[in-house]
Amino acid sequence: MIGRLNHVAIAVPDLSSGINTYASILGAKVSEPQELPEHGVTVVFVELPNTKIELLEVLGEGSPIAPFMERNPSGGIHHICYEVDDIIASRDKLKAQGARVLGDGEPKTGAHGKPVLFLHPKDFCGTLVELEQV
């Protein structure tokens, strides 16, 4: 069902510092910051030859990553994202097998303009999983 790894998301307390780390220190190509108010985050993508790293920063009150940042003030790996061909079929199969889809269970538009869903970390070895339809 899952395809390639789309990205690993790292929550950061300061996006500018994270950009500096990846662009200046590690020499990576980093996208321009993109505010996603519907997701409560500002993101950039670090382009790697085989995948991407997504750096996330809290945007506004009620950001879903705010509790994570409170528990991890220095930041850390927040989630991993896998590609799927059909997000609805994947969601339905996972739910039938007992997996919990977060939120209202309906896909939302992600940073790449494609449908995404998040799966409960307790169902996936303690890791928050994002599915993105490609």
Buried (B, 14 or more C-beta within 10 A) or exposed (E): EEBEEBBBBBBBEEBEEBBEBBBEEEEBEBBEBEEBEEBBBBBBBBEEEEBBBBBBBBBEEEBBBBEBBEEBEEBEBBBBBBBBEEBEEBBEEBEEEEBBBBEEEEBEEBBBEBBBBBBEBEBBEEEBBBBBBB
